[in-house]
Every structure is written in structure tokens, then in C-alpha cells.
Amino acid sequence: MISDLIKLAEAAALAGGELIRNYFRQAYTIGSKGPDNPVTSADLEADALLKTILLDACPDYGWLSEESADSVARLNKRRVWIVDPLDGTKEFIAGRAEFVVSIGLVEDGLPILGVLFNPITNELFSAQTGRGAFLNGKRIHCTQTANLADAKLIVSRTELADNLWQKYRRHFGTLEPSGSVAYKLTKVATGIADLHISLKPKNEWDICAAHCLLNEADAELIGRDGLPVTYNRKKPIIHSGLIAGNRKLVEKALNID
């Protein structure tokens, strides 16, 4: 039952979060997966732990994670765990508490469950299709802000530092930088921010769990091309970037230039 799966995902997120918390601002190793793409021993150990917990309980499910070797076997699975064991690695390295364990479950390409946990702030977000979105057991909803000029937009620190927002910021009320794509999306779901827009491509594991949370918080997430985002694709990249917020703001944000 889906209620059992949400308990499983929450337990896994808490276990992964405890492991990561023990490394925060302590000694760990840092490697690289490519330019500006670090990986730490905390990422890798949390990934192994989550994979063991989730797949031992659901051996017939597929698996897609940022820190695991991908397998085409997942493409033939109806249900797939889509995981980022530490979304916000650069924030973790910088000592900023802006990262989460992110666990999503999709069925036929659509998110049906999402759990995210920030082990430093002790924020546990959870959602399942048709059951609402919650933060530490309390129901959450997105804002109902209707105008972009009044909207608080939460954006990537890197995008802001690279001046990618210079041509767009006149459309919005305020811009606030923050780390971790998934964590930014939780702020939209809780109403701390009105809108998040990512100008750069994102991966499925960055957003899957938060997508379910947003859906259940009465918000919407789509690509910047206006198309719906689906999961468990052969190439798990959302090339267009994304827009997330209440439906009025998302529709208006699609039309900015």
C-alpha cells in the first residue's frame, strides 16, 4: 500500500539524513564528477544506504539515483525510486544548511510519492498522490499570489552570480538566492516563496520528490518550454529548465521575455 511506502521512504530519508548530519562541517572526502560537479563521501554513503533500505523492501522496483550507475532495466519497471541522496552538495561543502535527502517514487512516469528531509533544520516534507503535502506532519499549501510583480522568486545562487537573471528580474517583486533545487521547491510548496524558475537544465533526481510535494500543495511544476515533466525516461534530463509555483504565476512566467 502507498501508506506503507511513505513510511518506508520517511524512514529511509531520516536514516540517510542522520548519516549526512554526522558529516556536516566535519571531515569527509571530496571528489569530482566533472566541472563544477563535486561529490563527497557523504553523498556516496547515503546513496548506498538508501538503495539498500528501499530496494530490500521493494526488490521489483526500478532505481535511478544521481550517485548510482544507471541501468536500462529501470525503463521496464512500472514503479521506480528516483533519488538524490544529498541534493545541494555544494551547499553542504560550504557549510550552509540548504540541502536535502530527496526520495521520489514514480508510477508509469508520474510522481506518486515524495519525501524530502533537511537533517540540519529537521524539516521532513512528505506527500502522496491525493493525500496532501505535509511538513513535519502539518498540511502545507503554496501561495495564491497572482501577479509576478508581487511575487517572491527563489533562484539559484549560481544563476544569480552569473548574471543570468539580469534580463528577467524586472518582472518580479523580489529575488532570493538559495541552494539545492529540491530545497527551493519545498519553499514554494510551503508558501515561503511564490515561485521558482530554473534557467538551466535539471535532472529527474533533482525534482521528482518535490514535484509530488508541489502537486499536493496545490502548486504546479512544468518545463520552461511549457510541457509537463515526466519521469523514468531514457535520458533523465529536463533540458528546458523548469517553472514551479501556483498556476496563475506559472502561466504568467511562461510568457516573460
Buried (B, 14 or more C-beta within 10 A) or exposed (E): EBEEBBEBBBBBBBBBBBBBBEBBEEEBEEEEEEEEEBBBEBBBBBBBBBBEBBBEBBEEBBBBBBBBEBEEEBEEBEBBBBBBBBBBBBBBBEEBBBBBBBBBBBBEEBBBBBBBBBBBEEBBBBBBBEEBBBBEEEEBBBBEBEEBEEBBBBBBBEBBEEEBBEEBEEBBBEBBBBBBBBBBBBBBBBBBBBBBBBBBBBBBBBBBBBBBBBBBBBBBBBBBEEEEBBBBEEEBEBEBBBBBBBEBBBBBBBEEE
